[in-house]
Amino acid sequence: MNSAEAWTDPERLHRYRERVFHERARLRAALADVRGHRQRVLTDLLEFNAGTHYGREHGFAAVRTLDDFRKAVPIQDYTALGPWIERAAAGEHNVLTADQPAVYFTSSGTTGTHKKIPVTPRFMHTTFFPFYYAAWAPLIEHFPDVLDRPDAVLNLKHDPLTAPPTTASGRPHVGASQVDFGTRFGEPLSAEPGTGAPWAALPVHVDAGAHLEKMYLRLRLAVESDVRCVIGINPAMIAALPHQLNLWWPRILKEIADGTLGGLPHGAPNPRRAAELERIADRHATVRPAHIWPHMRALFCWTTGLASLYLPRLREEFGPDVALLPAPVAASEGPVGVALDRHPSAGSLVVTAAVHEFADAEDDLTPDTETLLAEELETGRDYHVVFSHVGGLYRYAVGDVVRVVDHAGGAPRVEYTGRATRSDAAGERLRDAQVTRALAVALGRTGLELRNVACRVRPAVPGAVPGYEFAISPRTPWNEDGSRRFLHLLDAQLRTESAGYRTARAGGRLAPPTLLRLAPEAFVEDWQRTVASGVRPTQVKDRLFRQDDGQWARLTDGHH
């Protein structure tokens, strides 16, 4: 049975829904025993991997408690674990895990380098799949019609490869969205919504690295369908879609009328649909997704971080009643939280997946940083995330910061607030989350709106005090008076958010922030250029701090 047939098979759909709701029920029930599940996860990873090279070197066989584990294993990041991972990727057995990685997820770090995240069968079945299925529960519970037809969902991140790149040992090294979980891990129900659509596996040849062309081809086909949901995970992909519709509109109309796809014959010419779309375009100065897909129900993506500043208005381009559903708080390395209800931003801690530890985000993580456990977290505070799981990542600092929104069902609910990296020119030590919250306050108090934003410390000039420069693509008109008030409020709120910023400003070591207003499409055009250079769309994410001169120039040159 191919993907399209699977999504039209009533029995398969029934089993899929049952699995999704079953996994959610299990995770909800687990929240009542956070300590018990943490110990079970710890015991399992220790016993299963005690005989590995890593397990023997760190004395797993003698470890019984979390305190023992903390003493035996330091907090570590990818750089520290990298040599172990490379040994396994080269084909050595029994390095980090007792079962051999079947695939390596690729993940771009803050340096842009591609990590190799080992993915083992045991990790997938005990850690990954339970949260992965449960993540879809709010969507199919509240919007069941998104599963009525294979082409009801436009899954922007789904990008299967026929010949994936591999590690030295021949294991695929790909993004999570490029892995067929059914074939590789024996999970026939694991295909995501939208993977049975006519555009899921493109019917015409396109080079694997031609990401923009692949996005065009999928959009060209989707315009002929009644799409009800868009899945992006990375919200920058969804933000690019309205721009792409208008950018490619003449080509789309011509191909629909001619019955072609990428210039090749595909199906029957459909001049009636092309004429209907042309009439829609004639009625509106700008073609919006809501005009093309009037029955749109939901967008599924990360809703926090920088996206929280632009998603509410972006959502309206897809329809006035479209819902925003948050994707899991997770990385390629493993899950942290998953939304088990309609909360707009936060997910419950996935207590069955990993041993989760946390540290105050104001402190820098070191190998011996003292950590907190789930039951010790405070609402409204930001924390570094450290986790350990059976897939071979032990006390791994993923580099993300989460904020505790509340506690529900016995465990904290967390939302992603940004990366743990800091911008520090004069002791201000600013994090993504602090700047994003300050921006939200300044925007809210001025009534101004934006499409996206980035900042940098202005290049050093002899005798000048460094200061932050904010590049903003406005959504509403920004006049000089409003911009000055915005900067004043932003500066004041940054002082509130960061003691280091407050001290640096008071001491004259940091100048007031300045503003550079860009064209409305500056950020999405920069996104398009990056994807055109060969970077997978899922990995081209919103990035607040852009200190690289080349990146800043590409974003701002000719746009202000």
Sequence and secondary structure as in RCSB ss.txt:
>XXXX:A:sequence
MNSAEAWTDPERLHRYRERVFHERARLRAALADVRGHRQRVLTDLLEFNAGTHYGREHGFAAVRTLDDFRKAVPI
QDYTALGPWIERAAAGEHNVLTADQPAVYFTSSGTTGTHKKIPVTPRFMHTTFFPFYYAAWAPLIEHFPDVLDRP
DAVLNLKHDPLTAPPTTASGRPHVGASQVDFGTRFGEPLSAEPGTGAPWAALPVHVDAGAHLEKMYLRLRLAVES
DVRCVIGINPAMIAALPHQLNLWWPRILKEIADGTLGGLPHGAPNPRRAAELERIADRHATVRPAHIWPHMRALF
CWTTGLASLYLPRLREEFGPDVALLPAPVAASEGPVGVALDRHPSAGSLVVTAAVHEFADAEDDLTPDTETLLAE
ELETGRDYHVVFSHVGGLYRYAVGDVVRVVDHAGGAPRVEYTGRATRSDAAGERLRDAQVTRALAVALGRTGLEL
RNVACRVRPAVPGAVPGYEFAISPRTPWNEDGSRRFLHLLDAQLRTESAGYRTARAGGRLAPPTLLRLAPEAFVE
DWQRTVASGVRPTQVKDRLFRQDDGQWARLTDGHH
>XXXX:A:secstr
  HHHHTT HHHHHHHHHHHHHHHHHHHHHGGGHHHHHHHHHHHHHHHHTTSHHHHHTTGGG  SHHHHHHHS  
B HHHHHHHHHHHHTT SSSS SS  SEEEEEE TTS EEEEEE HHHIIIIIHHHHHHTTHHHHHH GGGGSSG
GGEEETT    SS  B TTS BEE GGG  HHHHHS TT   TTTTSTTTS SS   TT HHHHHHHHHHHHTTS
   EEEEESHHHHHHHHHHHHHSHHHHHHHHHHTEETTEE S   HHHHHHHHHHHHH SS  HHHH TT  EEE
E  STTHHHHHHHHHHHH TT EEEE  EEETTEEEEE SSS SS EEE TTT EEEEEETTS   TT   B GG
G  TT EEEEEEEETTTEEEEEEEEEEEEEEEETTEEEEEEEEES EE SSS  EEHHHHHHHHHHHHHHHT  E
EEEEEEE    TT   EEEEEEEESS   HHHHHHHHHHHHHHHHHH HHHHHHHHTTSSEEEEEEE  TTHHHH
HHHHHHHTT  GGG    SB   HHHHHHHHTT  
